[in-house]
Amino acid sequence: MNHKVIIIGAGISGLALAIFLKKTGIECAVYENFPYKRVAGSSFRINKSGVHVMKELGIEDQVQENSHSADRMRILTTDDIEIASINLMQNSVFSRRSIYMQRSDLVEILMRQAELVGVEIHYNKKLTYFTQDASNITAYFEDGHQETGTLLVGADGLHSTVRNQLFPSHVLSYAKSWALYGIASFKDMNSDPIRQLMEGNELFYFTQNANFLASKSHPTHELNLSWQASGHQERKRSKEEFDFRNLDEIKSDLIQQYGEHGALSEIIQNSVQIIPKQIYCVEPIPSWSKGRAVVIGDAAHTINPNTGYGCSVALEDAMYLALMLQKHHYADALYYLEADRKERIRAIQSSLDIFDVSKGFDFSSGFDIGLFSGSKIDADYTIHWETEHQ
Ligand SMILES: Cc1cc2nc3c(=O)[nH]c(=O)nc-3n(C[C@H](O)[C@H](O)[C@H](O)COP(=O)(O)OP(=O)(O)OC[C@H]3O[C@@H](n4cnc5c(N)ncnc54)[C@H](O)[C@@H]3O)c2cc1C
């Protein structure tokens, strides 16, 4: 079947899907709401399944040059007392390791690769709605442009327009947690934990009602100390109390919480940007597709950032959809995407029931390694391009 795939969203899953579709010879184009703008401060962990997808995308070398892969995580109290030092059991092969990197670096690498393989990316194109019949689907954009194809993929993130049209009653709801994303330079910091960070370890501070993870996010950028803090909060804070706080106000809130001394305080004081986010999620939707419209990534299944899996599963979705479209009639491809991937998504989402770092921990009676066990996530999950074709 000759496809023309309309991809909504030039984020992680949309760009990855376009590159894979080009690889399979399927015609596609990407439509993105905003012009591209680099956003400093946003960083995330990508698990080894996601890094393996990057290898299949042909961007492994660029990713290796622009990311950091720690061998060890040190768990500390806010007074910098070490509770545990965990060997992250990283593989020696880069595509089998988990990494930490800045979102903008990954988006730029994906954009360059998409251009290289001839993907058209149209910016300033905001999807407003779509219509479909037995043989076609048409996307309508805010500027009056319309585009007809055989399949429409909503890779349009948390606030997905495609999902909202497919399932209008599935609205976002507050997930009872908040997150802060910060970035700093190592310059002028020299305590022992900071030296550990510079040498490549990750630092994890558990407190009673929040956690704080700091990692290198790039080997050479001047601003390459990235951190995320997150905590549990039953009732959403008002925008004045949280979303609208400026850098100095957020720093002073954190210092009040964690104290003025120690590495944590040093990192906070030296941060040049801190992005506050209250976490929202959507209840599982009844189906990832209807007719010729399908959603992938955050649009299909919101993943709480505390799991550290959002970007990895978005990459996995993109690769798996391209594989299925190459092998099957589109209706089967959409069926297999959901049927084969749903269990993995459920395992990742439910991992927070067992180990929700946003709730913090009380280590007064010692550190229990059992906290880390019990998850049903398959740590060796890998999608192989070649074997899937045999
Ligand atoms: C600016 C930004 C910063 C982020 N920062 C972090 C972070 O610090 N840590 C973290 O863990 N996760 C972060 N995320 C989320 C993370 O990137 C995603 O969870 C993950 O990568 C899943 O990717 P995705 O492709 O499903 O969605 P995304 O990567 O979010 O991409 C969705 C894309 O669709 C576009 N779009 C949305 N609606 C429309 C429309 N109607 N028409 C056209 N285009 C549309 C958006 O502009 C966006 O480019 C961030 C996302 C964004 C957009």
The ligand as an ORCA input file, in Angstrom:
! r2SCAN-3c Opt
* xyz 0 1
  C       9.747     22.107     25.560
  C       9.726     20.744     26.223
  C      10.560     20.508     27.331
  C      10.557     19.266     27.961
  N      11.378     19.076     29.020
  C      11.444     17.880     29.625
  C      12.338     17.656     30.723
  O      13.061     18.548     31.137
  N      12.365     16.419     31.289
  C      11.563     15.395     30.850
  O      11.631     14.278     31.384
  N      10.723     15.569     29.820
  C      10.632     16.788     29.198
  N       9.775     16.991     28.160
  C       8.921     15.864     27.750
  C       9.678     14.846     26.939
  O      10.361     15.446     25.867
  C       8.627     13.865     26.441
  O       8.033     13.228     27.561
  C       9.141     12.733     25.629
  O      10.262     13.054     24.927
  C       8.021     12.217     24.732
  O       8.137     12.800     23.458
  P       6.931     13.028     22.496
  O       7.487     12.998     21.116
  O       5.776     12.164     22.800
  O       6.436     14.511     22.817
  P       7.248     15.863     22.766
  O       8.709     15.631     22.672
  O       6.707     16.670     23.877
  O       6.818     16.528     21.356
  C       5.524     16.952     21.024
  C       5.637     17.996     19.923
  O       4.349     18.217     19.342
  C       4.170     19.605     19.123
  N       2.734     19.894     19.074
  C       1.853     19.852     20.100
  N       0.611     20.156     19.673
  C       0.713     20.393     18.337
  C      -0.238     20.762     17.337
  N      -1.539     20.951     17.613
  N       0.197     20.916     16.053
  C       1.509     20.739     15.748
  N       2.446     20.389     16.663
  C       2.054     20.215     17.943
  C       4.907     20.235     20.306
  O       5.226     21.590     20.056
  C       6.133     19.349     20.426
  O       7.199     19.783     19.621
  C       9.714     18.216     27.490
  C       8.864     18.441     26.375
  C       8.862     19.689     25.730
  C       7.944     19.923     24.523
*
